[in-house]
Amino acid sequence: MTDEICEVCGYRSLLGAVERHQVIPNEITEQAGIANHPTLAICCNCRRELETWYFAKVAKMVYDARLPQFRYRTPAEMVQEYESVFKGFVDYKKKQKE
């Protein structure tokens, strides 16, 4: 058996505590028509923290000044939103390690 390494925090596990996780939820990539969406190896602690981070920071609605009103983001906008929030999470975790 080989080491499994979390790509976010660097945790090493021989016990299966690191698994492949989709950066963008499957339902969003399906709606956006993305066949090959990014995944990463992530430990259960980082996964739980990432899901909390998504819940707190991903906005499904955006204010559209042209209308002027709030509207739901398109699937493509949601992909960008998740990618942006994920990058912020990884940057946050890196700063914690310093």
Residue pairs with C-beta under 8 A, 6 or more apart in sequence:
1 14
3 12
3 13
3 14
4 12
4 13
4 14
4 16
4 17
4 18
4 41
5 11
5 12
5 13
5 18
5 41
6 12
6 13
6 18
6 41
6 42
6 43
6 46
7 40
7 41
7 42
8 40
8 42
8 43
8 46
8 50
8 89
8 90
8 93
9 43
9 45
9 46
9 93
9 97
10 97
11 17
11 18
11 43
11 45
11 46
13 43
17 43
17 44
18 41
18 42
18 43
18 44
19 41
19 42
19 44
19 47
20 39
20 40
20 41
20 42
21 39
21 40
21 41
21 42
21 47
21 50
22 29
22 37
22 38
22 39
23 37
23 38
23 39
23 40
23 82
23 83
23 86
24 34
24 37
24 38
24 78
24 79
24 82
24 83
24 86
25 82
26 37
28 75
28 78
28 79
28 82
29 37
29 79
31 75
31 78
32 75
32 76
32 78
32 79
33 75
34 79
42 50
46 93
49 89
50 86
50 89
53 85
53 88
53 89
53 92
54 82
54 85
57 85
57 88
58 78
58 81
58 82
58 85
59 73
59 81
60 72
60 73
60 78
61 70
61 71
61 72
61 73
62 70
62 71
62 73
62 77
63 69
63 70
64 70
64 71
73 81
